[in-house]
Amino acid sequence: MQAGDLRSLVGFYQRQVVSTDPDYGNEQTEFPDEPSFTCAANIKPRLGGEDVLASRLTGTNLVNITVRRSSDTVQVDTAWRAKDERSGTIYNVRSVIDPSEHSVDHDKFLEMLCEKGVA
């Protein structure tokens, strides 16, 4: 991965607690309007898949988002959401992959498997 490959601007959003039910302690959360941080990224589509949900075939649209490793990006986990700030496409983070064992650039980049178009 070269620095010139990071052509997209991606914002990362962390869930915020909006309210708490006083009787049961359940927290209501939502994503804020402004990202926690933004950074340059490479968004690379992956081959989609099809799942059967309620006896219907549903397609999944997966992408790999590669970002530089930083104090901000290492905090991202599956509770976060990513958004392509230029196109407005929203992705749910499904997993964060640390390529430290498989790459020479292990200390430079993080890879995230994200899914488009799901709640």
MIDOPA-984091 format. One record per residue: residue number from 1; chain; x, y negated, z of N, C-alpha, C, O in turn; residue in one letter. Coordinates in steps of 0.02 Angstrom, whole numbers, padded with zeros to 5 digits. Atoms other than C-alpha are relative to their C-alpha. Layout:
// residues N
+-----+-----+--------+--------+--------+--------+--------+--------+--------+--------+--------+--------+--------+--------+------+
: seq : mol :    n_X :    n_Y :    n_Z :   ca_X :   ca_Y :   ca_Z :    c_X :    c_Y :    c_Z :    o_X :    o_Y :    o_Z : type :
+-----+-----+--------+--------+--------+--------+--------+--------+--------+--------+--------+--------+--------+--------+------+
: NUM :   A :      X :      Y :      Z :      X :      Y :      Z :      X :      Y :      Z :      X :      Y :      Z :    A :
...
+-----+-----+--------+--------+--------+--------+--------+--------+--------+--------+--------+--------+--------+--------+------+
***
This chain:
// residues 119
+-----+-----+--------+--------+--------+--------+--------+--------+--------+--------+--------+--------+--------+--------+------+
: seq : mol :    n_X :    n_Y :    n_Z :   ca_X :   ca_Y :   ca_Z :    c_X :    c_Y :    c_Z :    o_X :    o_Y :    o_Z : type :
+-----+-----+--------+--------+--------+--------+--------+--------+--------+--------+--------+--------+--------+--------+------+
:   1 :   A :  00042 :  00059 :  00000 :  00000 :  00000 :  00000 :  00045 : -00062 :  00000 :  00091 : -00068 :  00041 :    M :
:   2 :   A : -00037 :  00063 :  00006 :  00067 : -00169 : -00051 : -00044 : -00057 :  00027 : -00105 : -00050 :  00030 :    Q :
:   3 :   A :  00038 :  00057 : -00026 :  00015 : -00339 :  00019 : -00049 : -00026 : -00053 : -00102 : -00051 : -00036 :    A :
:   4 :   A :  00044 :  00023 :  00054 : -00060 : -00383 : -00152 : -00061 :  00042 : -00009 : -00108 :  00021 : -00043 :    G :
:   5 :   A :  00058 : -00044 :  00006 : -00181 : -00236 : -00137 : -00056 : -00021 :  00048 : -00113 :  00001 :  00040 :    D :
:   6 :   A :  00049 :  00022 : -00049 : -00272 : -00322 :  00008 : -00037 : -00060 : -00028 : -00023 : -00117 : -00008 :    L :
:   7 :   A :  00033 :  00054 :  00037 : -00388 : -00424 : -00103 : -00068 : -00021 :  00027 : -00094 : -00073 :  00007 :    R :
:   8 :   A :  00066 :  00016 : -00027 : -00550 : -00423 : -00003 :  00008 : -00034 :  00068 :  00058 : -00024 :  00103 :    S :
:   9 :   A :  00002 :  00032 : -00066 : -00594 : -00528 :  00148 : -00056 :  00035 :  00039 : -00114 :  00030 :  00021 :    L :
:  10 :   A :  00047 : -00039 : -00039 : -00679 : -00420 :  00280 : -00006 : -00029 :  00070 :  00045 : -00043 :  00103 :    V :
:  11 :   A :  00013 :  00021 : -00068 : -00760 : -00479 :  00440 : -00021 :  00060 :  00042 : -00056 :  00104 :  00017 :    G :
:  12 :   A :  00017 : -00055 : -00045 : -00776 : -00362 :  00589 : -00043 : -00028 :  00056 : -00027 : -00078 :  00087 :    F :
:  13 :   A :  00050 :  00023 : -00048 : -00925 : -00378 :  00705 : -00007 :  00052 :  00056 : -00015 :  00111 :  00043 :    Y :
:  14 :   A :  00008 : -00044 : -00058 : -00936 : -00306 :  00881 : -00068 : -00013 :  00031 : -00089 : -00070 :  00039 :    Q :
:  15 :   A :  00066 :  00006 : -00031 : -01104 : -00271 :  00962 :  00005 : -00043 :  00064 :  00053 : -00038 :  00102 :    R :
:  16 :   A :  00005 :  00042 : -00060 : -01155 : -00398 :  01095 : -00062 :  00020 :  00039 : -00114 :  00034 :  00009 :    Q :
:  17 :   A :  00057 : -00014 : -00042 : -01270 : -00364 :  01242 : -00045 : -00062 :  00001 : -00022 : -00116 :  00018 :    V :
:  18 :   A :  00047 :  00055 :  00003 : -01425 : -00472 :  01221 : -00040 : -00005 :  00065 : -00049 : -00060 :  00093 :    V :
:  19 :   A :  00038 :  00000 : -00063 : -01528 : -00420 :  01373 :  00004 :  00069 :  00032 :  00022 :  00118 :  00000 :    S :
:  20 :   A :  00001 : -00063 : -00037 : -01543 : -00286 :  01505 : -00068 :  00008 :  00033 : -00094 : -00039 :  00064 :    T :
:  21 :   A :  00064 : -00015 : -00031 : -01704 : -00204 :  01563 :  00011 :  00007 :  00075 :  00048 :  00051 :  00097 :    D :
:  22 :   A : -00014 : -00002 : -00072 : -01710 : -00238 :  01751 : -00024 :  00064 :  00035 :  00003 :  00083 :  00086 :    P :
:  23 :   A :  00027 : -00060 : -00032 : -01812 : -00081 :  01789 :  00043 :  00062 : -00013 :  00053 :  00102 :  00032 :    D :
:  24 :   A : -00035 : -00061 :  00019 : -01711 :  00049 :  01696 :  00074 : -00009 : -00017 :  00111 :  00039 : -00022 :    Y :
:  25 :   A : -00070 :  00013 :  00014 : -01545 : -00035 :  01657 :  00019 :  00009 : -00073 :  00079 :  00008 : -00088 :    G :
:  26 :   A : -00015 : -00007 :  00071 : -01559 : -00011 :  01468 :  00022 : -00067 : -00028 : -00007 : -00118 : -00014 :    N :
:  27 :   A : -00026 :  00060 :  00030 : -01459 : -00136 :  01369 : -00025 : -00007 : -00072 : -00025 :  00042 : -00110 :    E :
:  28 :   A :  00017 :  00015 :  00069 : -01522 : -00218 :  01209 :  00061 : -00033 : -00031 :  00086 : -00082 : -00005 :    Q :
:  29 :   A : -00059 :  00028 :  00033 : -01379 : -00251 :  01089 : -00016 : -00018 : -00072 : -00063 :  00009 : -00102 :    T :
:  30 :   A :  00006 :  00018 :  00071 : -01362 : -00332 :  00919 :  00067 : -00028 : -00023 :  00110 : -00047 :  00018 :    E :
:  31 :   A : -00061 :  00027 :  00028 : -01226 : -00390 :  00802 : -00006 : -00076 : -00005 : -00059 : -00101 : -00024 :    F :
:  32 :   A :  00003 :  00074 :  00006 : -01182 : -00577 :  00806 :  00000 : -00022 : -00072 :  00014 :  00017 : -00118 :    P :
:  33 :   A :  00000 :  00028 :  00068 : -01198 : -00691 :  00655 :  00071 : -00014 : -00025 :  00084 : -00011 : -00085 :    D :
:  34 :   A : -00069 :  00015 :  00017 : -01013 : -00735 :  00659 :  00045 :  00059 :  00017 :  00035 :  00090 :  00069 :    E :
:  35 :   A : -00044 : -00056 : -00014 : -00875 : -00604 :  00648 :  00046 : -00013 :  00060 :  00063 : -00070 :  00075 :    P :
:  36 :   A : -00050 :  00005 : -00054 : -00759 : -00569 :  00794 :  00067 : -00022 : -00029 :  00104 : -00061 :  00002 :    S :
:  37 :   A : -00060 :  00022 :  00037 : -00617 : -00588 :  00668 : -00008 :  00021 : -00072 : -00049 :  00064 : -00089 :    F :
:  38 :   A : -00002 : -00019 :  00071 : -00584 : -00579 :  00481 :  00072 :  00015 : -00018 :  00118 : -00010 :  00013 :    T :
:  39 :   A : -00067 : -00014 :  00024 : -00437 : -00508 :  00388 : -00003 :  00024 : -00072 : -00056 :  00044 : -00097 :    C :
:  40 :   A : -00006 : -00025 :  00068 : -00377 : -00461 :  00215 : -00003 :  00076 :  00002 :  00024 :  00108 :  00047 :    A :
:  41 :   A :  00009 : -00073 :  00001 : -00422 : -00283 :  00166 : -00003 :  00026 : -00071 : -00013 : -00012 : -00119 :    A :
:  42 :   A :  00010 : -00036 :  00063 : -00426 : -00157 :  00026 : -00061 :  00044 :  00009 : -00061 :  00087 :  00053 :    N :
:  43 :   A :  00060 : -00042 : -00003 : -00597 : -00080 : -00004 :  00001 :  00047 : -00060 : -00001 :  00025 : -00117 :    I :
:  44 :   A : -00006 : -00051 :  00053 : -00585 :  00082 : -00102 : -00058 :  00049 :  00006 : -00065 :  00083 :  00056 :    K :
:  45 :   A :  00056 : -00047 : -00003 : -00742 :  00182 : -00146 :  00024 :  00072 :  00002 :  00075 :  00090 : -00027 :    P :
:  46 :   A : -00012 : -00072 : -00002 : -00744 :  00367 : -00106 : -00057 :  00034 : -00036 : -00109 :  00004 : -00050 :    R :
:  47 :   A :  00054 : -00037 :  00030 : -00844 :  00501 : -00188 : -00057 :  00007 :  00049 : -00046 :  00023 :  00108 :    L :
:  48 :   A :  00058 : -00004 : -00043 : -01019 :  00498 : -00118 : -00020 :  00072 :  00014 :  00008 :  00119 : -00013 :    G :
:  49 :   A :  00025 : -00066 : -00017 : -01113 :  00642 : -00045 : -00076 : -00003 :  00003 : -00105 : -00057 : -00001 :    G :
:  50 :   A :  00072 : -00003 : -00006 : -01291 :  00700 : -00029 : -00018 :  00042 :  00060 :  00008 :  00097 :  00068 :    E :
:  51 :   A :  00025 : -00036 : -00059 : -01378 :  00752 :  00131 : -00074 :  00012 : -00009 : -00108 : -00023 : -00046 :    D :
:  52 :   A :  00072 : -00013 : -00001 : -01548 :  00828 :  00156 : -00027 : -00026 :  00065 : -00007 : -00003 :  00119 :    V :
:  53 :   A :  00030 :  00030 : -00058 : -01651 :  00724 :  00275 : -00076 :  00001 : -00010 : -00101 : -00028 : -00058 :    L :
:  54 :   A :  00073 : -00006 :  00004 : -01835 :  00763 :  00306 : -00021 :  00030 : -00067 : -00068 :  00006 : -00099 :    A :
:  55 :   A :  00013 : -00036 :  00063 : -01835 :  00881 :  00156 :  00009 : -00042 : -00062 : -00017 : -00025 : -00115 :    S :
:  56 :   A : -00015 :  00042 :  00058 : -01774 :  00743 :  00042 :  00075 : -00008 : -00006 :  00111 : -00009 :  00043 :    R :
:  57 :   A : -00071 :  00009 :  00013 : -01606 :  00720 : -00039 :  00017 : -00074 :  00007 : -00014 : -00116 : -00024 :    L :
:  58 :   A : -00022 :  00069 : -00009 : -01518 :  00561 :  00019 :  00073 : -00006 : -00018 :  00113 :  00037 : -00002 :    T :
:  59 :   A : -00069 :  00011 :  00019 : -01358 :  00490 : -00052 :  00037 : -00041 :  00052 :  00006 : -00083 :  00086 :    G :
:  60 :   A : -00041 :  00040 : -00044 : -01215 :  00420 :  00050 :  00053 : -00035 : -00042 :  00080 : -00007 : -00089 :    T :
:  61 :   A : -00048 :  00040 :  00036 : -01100 :  00283 : -00010 :  00057 : -00017 :  00048 :  00050 : -00061 :  00091 :    N :
:  62 :   A : -00057 :  00008 : -00046 : -00930 :  00294 :  00078 :  00055 : -00040 : -00033 :  00065 : -00037 : -00094 :    L :
:  63 :   A : -00059 :  00037 :  00022 : -00780 :  00178 :  00064 :  00055 :  00008 :  00051 :  00041 :  00020 :  00110 :    V :
:  64 :   A : -00057 :  00006 : -00045 : -00607 :  00173 :  00139 :  00019 : -00074 :  00002 :  00031 : -00104 : -00050 :    N :
:  65 :   A : -00023 :  00069 : -00009 : -00562 :  00003 :  00209 :  00068 :  00003 :  00033 :  00075 :  00028 :  00089 :    I :
:  66 :   A : -00068 :  00001 : -00026 : -00376 : -00022 :  00235 :  00018 : -00071 :  00021 :  00010 : -00118 : -00018 :    T :
:  67 :   A : -00019 :  00065 : -00027 : -00316 : -00166 :  00344 :  00069 :  00004 :  00031 :  00093 :  00058 :  00048 :    V :
:  68 :   A : -00064 :  00002 : -00036 : -00152 : -00221 :  00419 : -00013 :  00013 :  00074 : -00063 : -00009 :  00102 :    R :
:  69 :   A :  00004 : -00012 : -00072 : -00123 : -00159 :  00596 :  00015 : -00065 :  00036 :  00065 : -00098 :  00022 :    R :
:  70 :   A : -00011 :  00059 : -00041 : -00140 : -00301 :  00720 : -00034 :  00011 :  00067 : -00067 :  00062 :  00078 :    S :
:  71 :   A :  00032 : -00006 : -00065 : -00199 : -00332 :  00897 : -00076 : -00001 : -00007 : -00111 :  00027 :  00035 :    S :
:  72 :   A :  00072 :  00001 :  00012 : -00373 : -00366 :  00826 : -00024 :  00066 : -00030 : -00073 :  00095 : -00006 :    D :
:  73 :   A :  00025 : -00058 :  00037 : -00389 : -00219 :  00707 :  00005 :  00065 :  00040 : -00034 :  00111 :  00027 :    T :
:  74 :   A : -00005 : -00061 : -00039 : -00333 : -00087 :  00833 : -00059 :  00007 :  00049 : -00069 :  00061 :  00076 :    V :
:  75 :   A :  00058 : -00003 : -00045 : -00488 : -00130 :  00939 : -00061 :  00029 : -00034 : -00107 :  00051 :  00000 :    Q :
:  76 :   A :  00059 : -00022 :  00037 : -00610 : -00078 :  00801 : -00011 :  00075 :  00011 :  00035 :  00115 :  00006 :    V :
:  77 :   A :  00019 : -00070 : -00005 : -00703 :  00085 :  00832 : -00069 :  00008 : -00033 : -00092 : -00036 : -00068 :    D :
:  78 :   A :  00062 : -00016 :  00035 : -00866 :  00165 :  00777 : -00060 : -00041 :  00024 : -00114 : -00037 : -00006 :    T :
:  79 :   A :  00054 :  00044 : -00023 : -00972 :  00040 :  00875 :  00001 : -00067 : -00038 : -00044 : -00108 : -00028 :    A :
:  80 :   A : -00007 :  00062 :  00038 : -00915 : -00100 :  00758 : -00032 :  00006 : -00068 : -00052 :  00060 : -00090 :    W :
:  81 :   A :  00025 :  00003 :  00068 : -00978 : -00154 :  00589 :  00047 : -00044 : -00040 :  00075 : -00093 : -00014 :    R :
:  82 :   A : -00042 :  00040 :  00044 : -00880 : -00222 :  00441 : -00043 : -00031 : -00055 : -00093 : -00002 : -00075 :    A :
:  83 :   A :  00037 :  00035 :  00052 : -00941 : -00346 :  00311 :  00048 : -00031 : -00050 :  00094 : -00067 : -00031 :    K :
:  84 :   A : -00039 :  00033 :  00052 : -00865 : -00395 :  00145 : -00026 : -00072 : -00003 : -00082 : -00084 : -00025 :    D :
:  85 :   A :  00022 :  00069 : -00008 : -00873 : -00583 :  00173 : -00014 : -00034 : -00067 : -00050 : -00084 : -00069 :    E :
:  86 :   A :  00012 :  00031 :  00065 : -00872 : -00622 : -00014 : -00064 :  00025 : -00032 : -00102 : -00014 : -00060 :    R :
:  87 :   A :  00060 : -00028 :  00032 : -01008 : -00504 : -00074 : -00059 :  00007 :  00048 : -00116 :  00012 :  00026 :    S :
:  88 :   A :  00053 : -00007 : -00049 : -01107 : -00489 :  00088 : -00018 :  00073 :  00015 : -00065 :  00085 :  00053 :    G :
:  89 :   A :  00013 : -00071 : -00012 : -01102 : -00298 :  00087 :  00019 :  00020 :  00071 :  00074 :  00004 :  00093 :    T :
:  90 :   A : -00011 : -00020 : -00069 : -01117 : -00224 :  00261 :  00016 :  00075 :  00003 : -00017 :  00115 : -00030 :    I :
:  91 :   A : -00021 : -00069 : -00008 : -01030 : -00063 :  00312 : -00001 :  00018 :  00074 :  00019 : -00022 :  00116 :    Y :
:  92 :   A : -00006 : -00027 : -00068 : -01046 :  00042 :  00469 :  00065 :  00039 :  00004 :  00079 :  00080 : -00040 :    N :
:  93 :   A : -00064 : -00035 : -00009 : -00878 :  00104 :  00533 : -00016 :  00070 :  00026 : -00045 :  00077 :  00080 :    V :
:  94 :   A :  00011 : -00069 : -00020 : -00885 :  00294 :  00542 :  00059 :  00031 :  00036 :  00051 :  00071 :  00081 :    R :
:  95 :   A : -00060 : -00024 : -00035 : -00706 :  00329 :  00593 :  00058 : -00046 : -00017 :  00061 : -00078 : -00070 :    S :
:  96 :   A : -00061 :  00038 :  00010 : -00540 :  00241 :  00613 :  00057 :  00050 : -00002 :  00067 :  00089 :  00045 :    V :
:  97 :   A : -00052 : -00049 :  00011 : -00393 :  00339 :  00546 :  00067 : -00034 :  00011 :  00082 : -00085 : -00020 :    I :
:  98 :   A : -00067 :  00025 : -00012 : -00219 :  00310 :  00612 :  00049 :  00043 : -00040 :  00062 :  00100 : -00020 :    D :
:  99 :   A : -00043 : -00042 :  00042 : -00102 :  00370 :  00474 :  00072 :  00006 :  00025 :  00117 :  00019 : -00015 :    P :
: 100 :   A : -00068 :  00001 : -00026 :  00050 :  00365 :  00590 :  00037 :  00065 : -00012 :  00099 :  00065 : -00016 :    S :
: 101 :   A : -00034 : -00064 :  00009 :  00086 :  00550 :  00564 :  00009 :  00018 : -00074 :  00046 :  00064 : -00090 :    E :
: 102 :   A :  00001 : -00020 :  00070 :  00061 :  00551 :  00376 :  00031 : -00050 : -00048 :  00031 : -00037 : -00108 :    H :
: 103 :   A : -00021 :  00052 :  00046 :  00138 :  00393 :  00306 :  00064 : -00034 :  00025 :  00079 : -00036 :  00084 :    S :
: 104 :   A : -00059 :  00038 : -00016 :  00299 :  00296 :  00299 : -00020 : -00068 :  00029 :  00015 : -00096 :  00071 :    V :
: 105 :   A :  00024 :  00065 : -00023 :  00197 :  00137 :  00327 : -00043 :  00007 :  00063 : -00092 : -00029 :  00070 :    D :
: 106 :   A :  00043 : -00016 : -00057 :  00128 :  00206 :  00491 : -00012 : -00058 :  00047 : -00064 : -00060 :  00080 :    H :
: 107 :   A :  00009 :  00054 : -00048 :  00154 :  00048 :  00590 : -00029 : -00063 : -00033 : -00033 : -00115 :  00000 :    D :
: 108 :   A :  00023 :  00059 :  00035 :  00082 : -00070 :  00459 : -00075 : -00002 : -00014 : -00104 : -00056 : -00015 :    K :
: 109 :   A :  00069 : -00001 :  00023 : -00094 : -00013 :  00411 : -00044 :  00047 :  00041 : -00020 :  00095 :  00070 :    F :
: 110 :   A :  00051 : -00044 : -00026 : -00255 :  00063 :  00479 : -00050 :  00013 : -00055 : -00063 : -00031 : -00097 :    L :
: 111 :   A :  00050 : -00018 :  00049 : -00383 :  00153 :  00374 : -00065 :  00016 :  00035 : -00066 :  00052 :  00085 :    E :
: 112 :   A :  00065 : -00011 : -00030 : -00568 :  00153 :  00412 : -00047 :  00031 : -00050 : -00054 :  00006 : -00107 :    M :
: 113 :   A :  00051 : -00031 :  00041 : -00700 :  00268 :  00340 : -00065 : -00035 :  00018 : -00087 : -00033 :  00076 :    L :
: 114 :   A :  00061 :  00039 : -00013 : -00858 :  00163 :  00321 : -00055 :  00021 : -00048 : -00042 :  00046 : -00103 :    C :
: 115 :   A :  00058 : -00019 :  00040 : -01033 :  00194 :  00255 : -00042 : -00062 : -00013 : -00055 : -00102 :  00031 :    E :
: 116 :   A :  00039 :  00057 :  00022 : -01135 :  00069 :  00158 : -00074 :  00017 :  00002 : -00095 :  00072 : -00016 :    K :
: 117 :   A :  00072 : -00006 :  00006 : -01321 :  00043 :  00175 : -00036 :  00043 :  00050 : -00087 :  00073 :  00034 :    G :
: 118 :   A :  00034 : -00039 : -00052 : -01365 :  00130 :  00338 : -00008 : -00043 :  00061 :  00027 : -00094 :  00070 :    V :
: 119 :   A :  00011 :  00038 : -00062 : -01430 :  00069 :  00504 :  00053 :  00016 :  00051 :  00051 : -00011 :  00106 :    A :
+-----+-----+--------+--------+--------+--------+--------+--------+--------+--------+--------+--------+--------+--------+------+
***
